[in-house]
């Protein structure tokens, strides 16, 4: 990977701000960045090699940092989040039940034996996509707290369930790895809380701000990368490491200066690199050689939207319920693992990603509708 290629990625990622700049469209930053990646990646121009190890490493850093920031945005210290977690868990369960039924139906329709995989995909949510969309559109309210809890729980559950669905022989080591990451995140929270209570964190903050040392940012990044390294050691998604550490920081309280520093690093560079890389890794040309897989992809995408729309039955406004359907990390992981194990039919990996794109488009439209409703009280979603 060269500086020219990195410059190209940063330039095409500007499509995100260009689309989001027009407030009337209510489009999130990530949509333009993903579309830019599709254009310059495997599907069209081929200018960006998503398989490049250096680019992949940078993208993984961006993914971990973005999930850390997303975790810090979960208002754990807010008492209302307790009720939100309960309702979010209930909706995640309802979505999972509907996804199982739809997974069986899709498997029967396409004469496939992968009903468990399809169910996991349709029941999953991508915190890496949904939470940045919510943040970029400035969506607020109790329903958003409940949506955040639902997406986080569904994402973690899907990451844990995916190995069992597609590679059951390695499910136990991954579960052990997820538990190890969670235990370490709890330990970090305990240490941070102790430093906060004895005043050590405030003294460090004062010194860092006065001497321009950026100590808090350095320490937080060191911990984040250590947890990500632990997750990689156990072949667990670094999403879990980043999000769990973000929750730990949120539970203690994130300093405003650190939040501004993380915003600059994540939203200005590593986040866009991650989304362009994701878009570039998708090869939609495979679908042309296997037309039946187009139907499978559309069915998976539609099934995911229907499964998440079932949240309306528990009182969630329909636009918010549909907005929770976005997925990408789990389908990408499923396609990658499936290809390496040789368990997917020709073109099926592209079908999984097509289904993910359907959910992304639907989520973007639903979130935009919800944003318009919050700005126009007469158009509140119901």
N, C-alpha and C positions, 0 to 999 in steps of 0.2 A: 504494500500500500504506500502511495506517495502523498506528498503535501498537495499535489494537484488534485488527486482524487478526494482528499479530505476537504479541500476548498470547494470542489464541485458539490459534495454532500451538503456543506453548509449553505451554499448558494441555492440549491434546489429546495432545501428545507424552508427557505423563505416563503415558499408557497403556502405554508401554514399561516403565518401572520397575514399574508395577502388576502387569504380567504376569510380569516377571522376578523380582519380590520373593519369590514362592513358590518356594523351592528345589526342591521335589518335582517341579515342572513342567519345570525345566531349559530355560526359554524365554529366548531372547536379547532384549536391549533393542530391537534394530532391528525385530523382528517387530511389536511393539505400535505403534511409531512409524509403520511402513508402513501397518498396518491403520487407524490413526487418519487418516492422509492419504487413504486410499481413501474413508473415511466422509465426511470434510469436503470432498473434492475433486469432480472431474468425475463420478465414478461414482454418487454418492448426493446429498449435501446441497448441494454447490456453494458452500460458504461460503468456500473458499480458492481463489483464482485462481492456478493454477500458471503461467499465462502472464504474470503481472505481472513486469515487468523488474527491479524492486527485489528481489522475493522470489527470482527466478531467480538474481540476482547473489549474494545471501546464501547461497543453496543451493550455488552453485558454489564460494564461499569455503569452506563447510563440507565440500564434497567434496574440495577440494584439501587442506585441513587434515587431514581424516580419513585420506586416503591417505598423507599425510606421517607421521602418527602410526603408521599401519599399517606403513609402511616402517621406522620406527625400532624396531618390535617384532621385525623379522627379525634373528635373532642372527648377523649376518655374522661377527663376531669369534670365534664358537664354531667350533672346528675340525670339529665334527660336521656343520656346515651344508654342508661341501663334498660329503660323500657324499649329503646330503639333496638338494642341487641336482641331482646326477646322476640320482638315482632320480626326483625330481620331474619332470625333463625327460623321462625315459623314459616316465613315466605320462602326461604331457601329449601326447607323440607317439602313444601307444597310444590315448588318448581321441580325438585328432584323426583317426586312421585309422578308428576305428569311427564317428565323427561324419560323415565323408565318405560312408561306405556308407549310413548312416541318412538323411543329407540327400538322397541320390539316391532312396532308397526313398520318402521322404515327398513329394518333388517328383513322382514318378511317380504316387503314390497320389492326389494332389490336382491332377493335370494342370497342374503349375506348371513354369516354367523357372528357378526360383530355387534350385536345388539348392546352388550355392555359398554363398548367403546362409544357407540352413538349416543347412548343415554348420558354418559359422562360429559360428552361434548355439548349436548343440548342443555344440560343442567348447569354447566359452568358459566361463570362470569369472569371478565378480565378486569381486575382492579387497576391494571396498568393503563387501560383505555377508559373505563367508566369514570374513575376518580379524576383524572385530568380533564375530562369533558365537563364534569360537574364543576370543577374549579374554574375552568376557563369561561364558563357561562355564568358564573357567580350564582348558582342555584342555592337557595337556602330553605330552611324550615325543617319541621319534624320529619316529614316524608323523606327528605334528603338524608337525615341521620339514619333512618331506618334502611334506606336504600344502600347507604355506605356500609352498614353492618351486614346486610344481605350479600352484597357483592364480595366483601372481604371473606366472609364465611364460605360462600360458594366457591371462590377462587382457591382457597386453601384446601377445601374438601376435594375439589376436582384434581388438584395437584397430587394429593395423597392417593386418590382413587385411580388415576390414570395408569400407573404401573400395574395395578391389579387387573385392569380391564384389557391392557394391550400386552403386558409382559409380566404375568403373574409369578414367574419363577424368581424375579428380583424384587417383588413387592416388599418383603420383610426388611431387607437392608435399607430401602428408601424410607420406610416407616420409622426405623430406628434413627436414621439421619434427620428426619423432620423433628422427631422428639428431642434429639440432641440440640438442634438449632433453637427450638422453643425453650429448652431449659437454660441455654446460654443467654437468650434474650431476657428471660426472667431475672437471671443473675445480674445482667447489666442494669436492668431497671432498679434492682435493690441497691446496687452500688451508686447509681446516679441519685437515687432518692436520699441516700445517706449523705452524699456530698452536698446536696441541696439543703438538707436540714442543718448541717453543721456550718454552713456558710462558705465552704471551700469553693463551691461553684461560683458564687458571687465574687469572691476575691480573685479567682482566676479570670473571670469576665472583666473585672476592673483593670487588672494588669494587662490583659490582652488588648483591650480597647485603648488604653493609655499608650502602650508601646507599639501598637499596630502589629501584633504578633499572630493574629488569627489562630490562637491556640485552640479555641473551641471547635473550629472547623477542622483543624488537623486531627484532634482527638476523635471527633465523631466519624470522620472518614476512616481513620485507622480501625475503629471498632467495626464499622460497616463492612470494610473489606475483610476483616478477620472472620466475621460471621458468614460472609459470602464464600470465603475460602473453605469454611467448615461445611457449608451446604454443598459446594462443588466436590468436596472430598467424599461425601456420601451420595453423590449424584442426585441431590435434591435441588429443585429450582431455587435460584438465588432470589426469586420473588419473595419466598418465605423469609429469608434472612433480612432483606431490606424492609419488608413490611413489619415484621416482628420488632426490629430495632426501632423503627419509626413509632410504633405503638408504645414502646418503652419510654422514648423521649417525650412523647405526648403526655404520658401518664405523670411524668415529673414536671413538665412545663418547658417548652422550647423558647430560648432567648430570642428576642426580636432580631438582634444583630446576626445571629446564626441563621435565622430564617431568611434574611436578605442575602446572605452569602450563598446559601444553598440554592436559592432562586436563581442567582446569577450563574452558578456552575451548571445546574440542572436544566433550566429552561433556556439558557443561552447557548449551550453547547451539547452536553452529553445526551439530554433528552431528545433533541432533534436527530442526533446521530442514530440513536436507538430506533426511532420510528422510521427513518429513511432506510435503515438496514433491514427492518422487518418487511417493509414494502418491497425492497429489492430482492428479498429471499423468496418471494412468491413467484412461481412460474405458472401463469395461467394458460400457457400454450399447450400444456399437456392435455387439457380438456378437449382440444380440437381432435386429438387422436383417439379419444375415448368418449364419444358423445353421451353414453349412458351415465357417465360420471357427472355430467352437468346436472342431470336430474337429481342425482344423489346429493350433490352440493347444495342445490336449491332446497331440497327436502330437509337437509340438516339445518340450514339457515332458518327456514320457515318454522321448523319444529322447535328450534331454540326460542324464537320470538313467541310462539304460542305457549311454550312452557313457562316463560317468564311473565307473559301477560296474565297467567293464572293468579299472579299476585293481586290482581284487581279483586279477586274473590275475598281477600283478607283485608280489603279497605285501601290498598295502595292506589293512588290515581293512575289511570292507564298509561299516560305518557311516562311516568316514572317507572312503572312496572316494565314496560317495553324497553326503557333505557338501560335496564340492568342486564339485557341480553347480550351485550357486546362481548366478544371473545376473540382471542388471537393467540395468546401465549400457549394455552392448552392445545388448540389445533396444530400449532406449529410444532409443539413437542410431540404430539401424536404422530404427525407426518414424519418427523425426523426419526423417532424411535421405530415407527413402522417400516420405514425404508431400510434402516440398518438391520432390522430383524427379518426382513423379507416377508412380513405377514400381511401386507396390503396388496390389493389387486392393482394392476396397471392403471395409473391415472387416479387412484383413490386418494393419494396424498394431496393432489391438487383439488379434489372434490372437498376434502376437509377444509382447505383454505378458502375455497369459494364459499362454503357455508359460513365461514368466519366473516368474510367480506359482506355477506348479506346482513349479518347481525350488526356489523359496524355501521352500515348505511342506515339501517332501521333505528339503531340507537341514536345516531346523529340527528335524524329527523325528529325522533321523540323528544330528545333533550332540547332541541331548538324550539319545539312546540311548548315544552314546559317553561323555557326561558321567556318566551313571549307571554305566557300566561302569568308569570310572576311580575312582568313589567306592566301588564294590562289586567287589572283586577277583574274586569268583565269577562276575561277569557281564561280564567283559572281552570286547569285541567281537573276533570272529575272522573 
